[in-house]
Amino acid sequence: MDDGDAYVKVASVGDPATARICAALLESAGIPTRLHGEALGPYVMSVGDWAVTDIWVPGSTVDDAVEVLTAAEIDQTLVLADRRGAVADPGSLPMRILALVVLVILVDAVVRMLMRVS
């Protein structure tokens, strides 16, 4: 696997603790893992869709990751992702550029509003 391998979402779980267990299982099998979800932020959300955490692995390791997660028999609902869908890692460069553009637009709007008030 080269460093430029795009990450792919392989599964979603209903709580961050289970996601961390899945990540540990994958990493113990030599598969790099990234977790993404609202529940991993500074304000932990543990109910409904906010508690869902996605598990991402490099594209070249998807088959191995699915095998590890399936064999683990975790007592939590593990929803394997449709492989045709998410091929972009939320932490990838295009997403970061988009976030930067949105941030610049918002800062510009706030500055313009403050300039009118003064």
Residue pairs with C-beta under 8 A, 6 or more apart in sequence:
1 32
1 58
1 60
1 61
5 58
5 59
5 60
6 58
6 59
6 87
6 88
6 89
6 92
7 34
7 56
7 57
7 58
7 59
7 89
7 91
7 92
8 56
8 57
8 58
8 59
8 62
8 81
8 83
8 86
8 87
8 89
9 54
9 55
9 56
9 81
9 85
9 86
10 55
10 56
10 57
10 62
10 65
10 66
10 69
10 80
10 81
11 22
11 54
11 55
11 66
11 69
11 78
11 79
11 80
11 81
12 52
12 53
12 54
12 55
12 78
12 79
12 81
13 19
13 22
13 52
13 53
13 55
13 74
13 76
13 77
13 78
13 79
14 51
14 52
14 76
14 77
15 39
15 46
15 51
15 53
15 76
16 35
16 37
16 39
16 40
16 44
16 46
16 51
16 53
18 53
18 74
18 76
18 78
19 35
19 37
19 53
19 54
19 55
20 35
21 74
22 33
22 55
22 69
22 72
22 74
22 78
23 33
23 35
23 55
25 68
25 69
25 72
26 32
26 33
26 55
26 57
26 65
26 68
26 69
27 33
29 64
29 68
31 57
31 58
31 61
31 64
31 65
31 68
32 57
32 58
32 61
33 55
33 56
33 57
33 65
34 55
34 56
34 57
34 89
34 91
35 53
35 54
35 55
35 56
36 53
36 54
36 56
36 90
36 91
37 51
37 52
37 53
37 54
38 45
38 50
38 51
38 52
39 45
39 46
39 50
39 51
39 52
39 53
40 53
45 51
54 81
55 65
55 69
56 89
56 90
57 65
59 87
62 83
66 80
69 78
69 80
70 80
88 94
88 95
89 95
